[in-house]
Amino acid sequence: MFSALTRWFCLGFVSALWLASFSAGAEELDTSGFTPLEVPLPPTDIRPFDENLDEPQVTIRKEEGGTVEEYRLGGKLYMMKIIPNVGKPYFLIDKSGDGQFERMHERDTGISVPMWVIGTF
């Protein structure tokens, strides 16, 4: 449709216009009214990691039918992972802290709300 020479001419013309628009914009920019932003300093009262925080204790027991992993926090059992010799692993979770465990599969599609213990009294 167009010859190679025409395409090269159009490409060069468009490139020249594009470059001219940048140089014209740079000349019009006046930076005399700008003031530099003040960057706040980081806070100095950040506490270091508390070494005394409770970490979950995991106990792994081998039984006749498979393996049981018990998860405790502060000495209280809150979750168990049951890994049978035959079949898929599943979890028993104490959601409300009353000792009643509910069975949940590893790939459960149900939505579970995150629950963290912030403090105990």
Secondary structure, DSSP 8 states (H G I E B T S, - for coil): ---HHHHHHHHHHHHHHHHHHHHHHHHH---TT----------S------TTS---EEEEEEETTEEEEEEEETTEEEEEEEEESSS--EEEE-SSSSS--EEEETT--S-----------
